[in-house]
Amino acid sequence: MRLIQTIKNIFKIEDLRARLLYTLGIILLYRLGKYISLPGIDPSQLAGLKDQTSSGIMGLLDMFSGGAFSQASIFALGIMPYISASIVVQLLGIVFPYFQKLQKEGESGRRKMNQYTRYLTVGILILQAPTYLLNLSAQLPASAFILTGFFFKFSSVVILTAGTMFVMWLGERITDKGIGNGISLIIMIGIIARLPANFVFEAGTRLGGAGGAIAVIVEIIILFVVILGTILLVQGTRRVPVQYARRIVGNKQYGGVRQYIPLKVNAAGVMPIIFAQAIMMLPIIIAGYASSGSGFMMAFSNMYGFLYNLVTAILIILFTYFYTAITINPVQMAEDMKKNGGFIPGIKPGRKTVEFLDTVMSRITLPGSVFLAFVAILPAIAVRAGITPQFAQFYGGTSLLILVGVVLDTLQQIESHLLMRHYDGLMKSGRIKGRTGAVTAG
């Protein structure tokens, strides 16, 4: 079979084989860290924490940490503080000229930006770790704490901070010496780790209730349809033809070659969902840690409610346009075409080209943003349809987009290694399209 032969070809390439084994080793090390609980906490008394993370926003946080959150692990805070810091640094590059200058300085500027991201990550962790400990004290019985007092709190904050920084370092090792984007792979592995258990739970629930095996089959078919739609969203492009002159004499162009500008339907990737969920998470965390809350606060704390998902969808659409506007610059594209003697057939160079590109981006971004919002609220729709909250998380939202994007990017890198050494790629025809930079910074 072609698949078996392709796998054999992968392991024939020494460099690719070494990278794959290195990546698997780092992933194994990361998964082992999940089972190391914080010193001073009895692992056998974590039932209250596991109940809290069975669904809702805490379940989402637990999924991104690969189950470490509910295990009170040294990796409990996961990699998300680093992702949050990366987003903030990216936004600083839009507002402050100093960071804009760093972005244009190439490799040296990138190293400085990464250094600032690490510093900000440590700051976020120092603020987030005590909040996590406060939640532990609220969810666990007093007998679960073998150690108490200032020393326990201080040491736990240091360990949680060091744990996330170590996970970040593991991700960077994968990026440098392994296959794929390390940070993205770590998030994806954490998501996949919970899929088998949640699927078994969902299947057991369905087989024991109305519908039986037919209901399970229908759910699987719907899930594959959603995954296929997400892949189409990630890979969807609109090609704009550009005519480049081979020879220019005076104001006349002779000869020429036609090329295309691929404008992505979803140029913003998963970032709008991350931005929107970061905002929507604030009232949920406040209501979750507070002993009581107002009706308005509780309405925004229900991630499966109508008001929460309506506001989330609106924010995602707005953030999609915002992030697309800062990543796709029609003015720069028009200037580059003009410098290289190119033009869009039927469109005058200069301002008309800028207006045309801006119009095209606005038109293709609208359906992309609406579908992105739809994917984000799919878990709530799935829960309303009777699917368990644990399994509904895999029907959409950030988890599905990360899974699809990371898998496509990793397969693209593997295929590149195969094609460079004159082996057949992973697909019989065409090439796998990834979505570079759409998931995380790293």
Buried (B, 14 or more C-beta within 10 A) or exposed (E): EEEEEBEEBBEEBEEBEEBBEBBEEBBEEBBEBBEBBBEBBBEEBBEBBBEBBBBBBBBBBBBBBBBBBBBBBBBBBBBBBBBBBBBBBBBBBEEEEEBEEBBEEEEEBEEBBBEBBBEBBBEBBBEBBBEBBEBBEEBBEEEBBEEEEEEBBEBBBEBBBEBBBBBBEBBBBBBEEBBBBBBBBBBBBBBBBBBEEBBEBBBEBBEEEEEEEEBBEEBEEBBEEBBEBBBEBBBBBBEBEBBBBEEEEEEEBEEBEEEEBEBBBBBBBBBBBBBBBBEBBEBBBEBBEEEEBEEEBBBBBBBBEEEBBEBBBEBBBBBBBBBBBEBBBBEEBBBEBEEEBBBBEEBEBEEBBBBBBBEBBEEBBBEBBBBBBBBBBBBBBBBEEBBBBBBBBBBBBBBBBBBBBBBBBBBBBBBBBBEEEEBEBBEEEEEBBBBEBBBBBB
